[in-house]
């Protein structure tokens, strides 16, 4: 994993951990539903940010190598990317 991306991804997971704990407390405390939904949506955005970092790492490392190698490796890279975006029809 690229060092800078790993550092940023780990930072993002720590933020997510705190957000999830906060969401759990909100549910336990029976906070206002719209506040809980707002927090849940913030967590979803944070997960998307993490996924973007992980995808960037994969593209810059594995996919680049797989495309350069060609053949079956290239096809595997394409299939993985389609799965990552739920475009494989499964």
N, C-alpha and C positions, 0 to 999 in steps of 0.2 A: 504494500500500500504506500502511496506517495505520502511522505512525512507530514506535509502541511495539511493535506486532506484528512489524514488520520487524526491529527490534532483537532481540526475543526469538527470532525464527526464525533469525536469523544466529547468535546465541549457541548455539542448539540444533544447528545444522549443525556448528559448531566442536566441540561435544561429540561429535557423531556421528563426525566425522573421527578424533578421538582413540580413540574406542571401536573403530572399524574397524581402525585401525592396531594397536591392542592385540590384537584378535581374530586378525589376520594373524600377529602374533608368537607368539601362543599355538598356532596351528596349525603354524607352522614349528618351534616348540620341542617339538611333540608333547605338549603339556600334557594333563592328564587330561580325557577326553571330557566329563564332566559339567561341568567348569569352563568348557570352550569353549562348551557349550550354554547355560550360565548367562549367559555374556557375550553370546552371540548373542541370547538372549531380552531382555537389557537393551537391546540395539540396537533390537530390534523395538519395545519400549516407547518408546524415544526417538523413533523414526520416527513412532509413533502420536501422540506429543506434538507433533511438528512438523506432522503432518497436521492436527491439531486447530487449531493456530494459523493455518495457511493457510486452513482452512475457515472459521474465525471471521472472518478478514479478508474472504474472499469474500462471506460472508453480510452483513457490516456495510457492504460497499461495493457490489459489483456486483449481488448478488441483491436487495438493498433497492431499488436503482434500477430493476432489471428488473421487479420486482413493481409498483412505482409506475407504471411506464410501461405495463404491461399487454400484452395481445395476444400477438403472437409472442415478444416479449421475455420475458414471463412464462413462456410454454411452454418457451422455451430454458433459463430458470433451473431449472425443474422437471426437465427432461431432464439438465442438468448435475449436479444434486444426486443424481439416481438413478444416474447413471454413477459419481459419486464414491463411492457406497456399493455399487456393483456390483449394483444392482437393475434394470438395464435389460434383462437377459436376454441380453446378448451374451457 
